């Protein structure tokens, strides 16, 4: 059982986007994911089954680069929430998918009051 077999493991960018989306929704202050393009200047929160549409994963020579398009809860410190989100997504992708991270960028598309 401890014998290693040589080979390569390739993880799809869609799988990485799903992992990042689940990590993002677990962060305090994140209300939901938004589409990368704003329609009529309004950010629409994507349903939970379409999280990857709010995340763009690109592969670079040094690793993967992740762009997160989020809606933040009103009254929270956007800088603190963004840094927490970056740390959480970086941790999940390096621990679970074991991919090198080139960078994580957070794009706040809107602010929403929780009911």
C-alpha positions, 0 to 999 in steps of 0.5 A: 500500500505504501508503494508509489506509482509514478504518474501525473495528476491534472486538476481541472480549472473548473474543479479548482473554481469549485473548491475556491467557491466553497472556500469563499462562501465559508468566509465571514462577510461574504454574501455570495459570488457575483458574475465577473461582468456587471449588467446595468451596473448591478451585481447579481448574486449567483445561485450556489450551483453556479459558483464557478461563474464568479471565479476565473482560474487561469494557469500560469507558468508558476501556478494558478491565478484566481480571480474572485468576484464577490458581494460583501456584507454591508458593515464589514471591513472590506479589507479584512474580509478580502484578506481573510478570503485570500488566505482561506482560498490559498489554504484550500487550494494548496492543501486539498488540490496541492497546486502552487498559487501564483496569486489570488485577487478579490474583486468586490462587485457589490455590497448587500445588507443581510436580512 
